[in-house]
């Protein structure tokens, strides 16, 4: 029983031979593949060698593709993270400006902690944003500070 190359192995061999034409210097495996492919009749041992070399080349090609895909996935993940950060910064900036517009007509003696508490109460923020903001404000202080800010705002207006 004669050993022969499969259709897929023959296609791979043809692709490899085409790619070898572009290279000036071939490594030993590539030279052997090229030499075996030029033979008019292959013995069973030659076919087995060629199959083994083709399998090694195929694994190299798959490894390169997987590495390229992994790099692309990492790059995409980094882009998604950067986009998430930029969107969060935009949301914080917009809400911050809106809160400042609300308070701009009033004379306020407001601390940063009280202002963060006001931002935390804003409905434009997502729950994850509010949770992140709560890291800067303890649970007991917001109500008392907000009440103090409201009292100061109502009693001291500039007109």
MOQUI-V985278 format. One record per helix or strand of 3 or more residues. SS is the DSSP state (helix for helix, strand for strand). FROM is the first residue (numbers start at 1). TO is the last residue. If there is no record, write none. Layout:
SS&FROM&TO / SS&FROM&TO
//
This chain:
helix&7&21 / helix&28&38 / helix&44&103 / helix&112&121 / helix&127&136 / helix&141&155
//
